[in-house]
Amino acid sequence: MNKNCSPENVKEYRRLKGIAQRVIKDAASSHWENFCGTLDRTTKLSTVWSMIKRMNGVVSSGKVQRIVDGDIAAESDKDKADLFAKAFARISSDNNYSGHFILKKHETAGSLDAKLKEITVTYEHGSALNDSFTCCEVKQAIREVKSKSAPGDDRVSYTMLKHLPRRSLQALVDLYNEVWIVENRFFAPSMAT
C-alpha cells in the first residue's frame, strides 16, 4: 500500500479493514457464546478465566522459557536446573554466615542431637510425630497449594515445584527432611515437657 497510496486505495483498505474487524468480532462473539453453552455447575472457574485471557490475547505458557542469572542464560531444562541448584547452593552456603554464627550453629546442633535421640513423640497408632517426610507427602502438599501464590525470597514458585522431575522432587524431600531434623533439634526440649 505504501507504493500505491492513492486516495482510492486508502479508502478501499479502510473498508476492507472494517469488514475484517467485524468478521473477527462476530467470530469471537460466536465462539464465546458456544463456550458459555458448555458451562455448567461443575466447570472450574479457572477454565473460564483461562478462556477470557485467551480471547483477550493473553496467552501464558506454563513453561519458563529462559532463566537469566547475571550473564548466564539457561534455556534447556538441564541448564535451568543447574542454574537453580548453583543459585540455591550459593544462597544457602555457610560462607554467608559469620564465623561466630557457624560456631554457635555447630555447638547447638551437637548439644541438641543427643536430646533429640532421647525424645520420641508418637501418635496413638505408634508412628513417630517427628518421622521424616515421604515423597508422597511432599507431592500431596505441593498439589494442594494454590499455584498462583507469590514466590518467596528464593523466587521459587509452586508452579515450578509442581513440575519437578522425580529425582529433583526426591532431592527436595531430602532437603526438607534435613531442615526437619534441625528444626526438631531446636523444638525437642519443649516437646518433652
C-alpha positions in Angstrom: 0.0 0.0 0.0 2.9 2.4 0.6 3.9 2.2 -3.1 0.3 2.9 -4.2 -1.0 5.3 -1.6 -3.8 6.8 -3.7 -6.9 8.1 -2.0 -8.9 5.3 -3.6 -6.5 2.6 -2.3 -6.6 4.1 1.2 -10.4 4.2 1.1 -10.6 0.6 -0.1 -8.0 -0.5 2.6 -10.1 1.1 5.3 -13.3 -0.5 4.0 -11.7 -4.0 3.9 -10.1 -3.4 7.4 -13.5 -2.6 8.8 -15.0 -5.8 7.2 -12.2 -7.9 8.7 -12.6 -6.4 12.1 -16.4 -7.1 12.0 -15.7 -10.7 11.0 -13.2 -11.2 13.8 -15.6 -9.6 16.3 -18.5 -11.8 15.2 -16.4 -14.9 15.3 -15.1 -14.1 18.8 -18.7 -13.4 20.0 -19.9 -16.7 18.4 -17.0 -18.6 20.0 -17.8 -17.1 23.4 -21.5 -18.0 23.1 -20.6 -21.5 22.2 -18.1 -21.7 25.1 -20.7 -20.4 27.5 -23.2 -23.0 26.3 -20.8 -25.7 27.5 -20.6 -24.3 31.1 -22.4 -26.0 34.0 -22.1 -26.1 37.7 -19.1 -28.4 37.6 -17.0 -26.2 35.3 -13.9 -24.9 37.1 -13.6 -21.1 37.4 -10.0 -21.3 36.2 -11.3 -22.7 32.9 -13.5 -19.7 32.4 -10.7 -17.2 33.3 -8.3 -19.1 31.0 -10.7 -18.7 28.1 -11.2 -15.0 28.9 -7.5 -14.4 28.8 -7.1 -16.3 25.6 -9.9 -14.3 23.9 -8.2 -11.1 25.1 -5.0 -12.2 23.5 -3.2 -13.1 26.8 -1.6 -16.4 26.2 0.5 -17.8 29.0 2.8 -20.8 28.6 3.2 -22.9 31.8 6.8 -23.4 31.0 9.5 -20.9 31.9 11.3 -20.3 28.6 14.5 -18.8 29.8 16.2 -18.1 33.1 18.9 -15.4 33.4 21.3 -15.1 36.3 23.8 -12.3 35.8 25.5 -13.0 32.5 24.4 -16.7 32.3 21.2 -17.6 30.4 19.7 -21.1 30.7 17.2 -22.4 28.1 17.3 -26.2 28.4 15.7 -27.9 31.4 19.0 -29.2 32.5 20.7 -25.8 32.3 17.8 -24.3 34.2 18.1 -26.9 36.9 21.8 -26.5 37.1 21.5 -22.7 37.4 18.8 -23.1 40.1 21.0 -25.5 42.0 24.0 -23.2 41.9 22.0 -20.2 43.0 20.4 -22.2 45.8 23.8 -23.5 46.9 25.2 -20.0 46.8 22.4 -18.6 48.9 22.4 -21.5 51.4 26.2 -21.7 51.8 27.8 -21.4 55.2 30.0 -18.7 53.6 27.1 -16.3 54.0 27.4 -16.7 57.8 29.9 -15.2 60.2 32.4 -17.4 61.9 30.8 -16.8 65.3 27.4 -17.9 63.9 28.8 -21.1 62.4 30.5 -21.9 65.7 27.2 -21.4 67.6 25.3 -23.4 65.0 27.6 -26.4 65.4 27.6 -26.2 69.2 23.8 -26.0 69.3 23.4 -28.9 66.8 25.8 -31.0 68.8 24.2 -30.4 72.2 20.6 -30.9 70.9 21.4 -34.0 68.9 21.7 -36.2 72.0 18.4 -34.8 73.4 16.6 -35.5 70.1 17.6 -39.1 70.2 16.0 -39.4 73.7 12.7 -37.9 72.7 10.1 -39.6 70.6 6.6 -38.2 70.4 4.2 -40.7 69.0 0.7 -40.8 67.6 -1.9 -43.1 69.1 -1.1 -45.7 66.4 2.6 -45.8 67.3 4.2 -43.8 64.4 6.6 -41.1 65.4 5.4 -37.5 65.1 8.9 -36.4 64.0 9.4 -39.1 61.3 10.9 -38.0 58.0 8.7 -36.8 55.2 7.9 -39.1 52.4 7.9 -38.2 48.7 4.2 -38.9 48.6 3.5 -36.5 51.4 5.5 -33.7 49.8 3.8 -34.3 46.4 0.4 -34.1 48.1 1.3 -30.9 49.9 2.6 -29.3 46.7 -0.5 -30.4 44.8 -2.9 -28.9 47.4 -1.2 -25.4 47.5 -2.5 -22.6 45.3 -0.4 -22.3 42.2 -0.9 -18.5 42.0 0.8 -18.0 45.4 3.7 -15.5 45.1 7.2 -17.0 45.4 9.3 -16.2 48.4 12.8 -14.6 48.5 14.2 -17.6 46.7 11.8 -16.8 43.7 10.7 -20.5 43.6 7.1 -20.7 42.6 4.7 -23.6 43.4 4.2 -24.0 39.7 8.0 -24.8 39.4 7.7 -27.3 42.3 4.7 -29.0 40.7 6.7 -29.6 37.5 9.8 -31.1 39.2 11.0 -34.4 37.8 11.1 -37.3 40.1 14.8 -37.1 41.0 14.6 -33.4 41.7 11.5 -34.0 43.9 13.4 -36.6 45.9 16.3 -34.1 46.3 13.7 -31.6 47.6 12.3 -34.2 50.0 15.8 -34.9 51.3 16.4 -31.2 51.8 13.0 -30.9 53.7 14.0 -33.8 55.9 17.4 -32.2 56.7 15.6 -29.0 57.7 13.0 -31.0 59.7 15.8 -32.7 61.6 17.4 -29.4 62.5 14.0 -27.9 63.5 13.3 -31.0 65.7 16.6 -30.4 67.4 15.5 -26.9 68.4 12.0 -27.8 69.4 12.7 -31.2 71.0 13.2 -29.9 74.6 9.8 -28.1 74.6 8.1 -31.3 73.4 9.4 -33.3 76.3 7.6 -31.3 78.8 
